[in-house]
Amino acid sequence: MLSQKSEQQTGSSSEFIPLAEIEAALRAAVARGESGIVDAVDMAIAQGVLHGASDIYFEPWRDGLHVRFRLDGVLHDVGVLPKENQEHLVSRIKVLARNVVYQRDLPQDGRIEAGPRTLGRSLRVSTFPTVHGENALIRILNSDAQFPDLAELGFSEGITEGVMEWTRRNQGALLLTGPSSSGKTTTIYAILRAIVGRAGRARHVVTVEDPVEYSLDGVTQAQIQPAKGFDYDAALKGILRQDPEVIMVGEVRDPSTARTAIQAGLTGHLVLSTIHSGTSAGVFCRLLDMGIEPFLVASAVSAVLAQRLLRLNCPQCIASYVPDKSLRDEFGVEQSPVAYQRGNGCPECNGIGLQGRTAIGEWLTMNDELADQIMRRDSLRALQKTAGRLCTHTLLPEGVHLVGQGRTTLEELKGAILVEEYQA
């Protein structure tokens, strides 16, 4: 049953509704028929924005259309809407995204521009056919005012300074690595903003992205279209004929793109990209596995930034607790003198106990010792051991430090980092 407060609020989809009460409000909307379908989609979008969700999922399952919000990187169930409303709700989303409504057997991508309906936020929409109907995902994009600067991401001061020093170089590649939803895109845009902010329009900055999520002033941005043959490799080769000084490639996915990007970092370009790997040292092994010549890797890659996002304790309900001994032993920490803390859950954090996220990083710069190991094609274990000595900041101690400050928990850290990757 809706509380008196939420009954008053459901008159407007843009007024905050507690997470536990959104389902009843959505069901009341769809029960009104066609106009209610429009209101329900507007309400889901508005509540996603108001709750700080990064994504809104409309997932068709056997029992109905499940609505879920991704809050601080974790999916939370919002409610289940009747199966008979499923097609109408997804069709409404496709209309807003300017997708082909009757095309239900192929994936589609679209965009909803910022406006009153989206509370001033631009949205990226993707639909995907499943055995129970079309799945719709709405990605809520940050506004310009909400997009953080590099110093606001949460990295330690040493990492921020290292990245800023790299931006002043004339050539070389910086590769960011980490799992999906670890904040790599946000970091890349923050770095680009730092480059443009310092140099103004004096440097020619070009990006190749899939898709272009944010528009950056002073940056030439291109979106790949694989169906037309305009993939990362083709776009990157075309960009190099445009005389760029700074190049951002959304992701190094294949050997051809990797080779072109690496060579660009060796021939007078500053190259910024992402690549999937567990650790900073693992990036070099990934490139070698792609067939990139060791001398190119050692000469062109000037730095690697591995990163993760950790959820933070809610400041309104934080309290002391004692983690399991097995968990403390795994991370090599003791109960004392660290004062462990976690959020117990309150209305401010929707009962989760965690609110907001911060980035932690591992900053590795190339030197002669590391270059020699790459040239010898040393094992990942050997490279990781060297990286552990060379990195002034690594993921594991950075995370443990936050736990010691009472800002997050060992349980949260375990979910973000594989401890065995840092054990000799």
Summary of the structure (lengths in Angstrom):
residues: 424
radius of gyration: 23.3
end to end distance: 55.2
largest distance: 69.7
contacts: 1382
relative contact order: 0.09
helix: 41%
strand: 24%
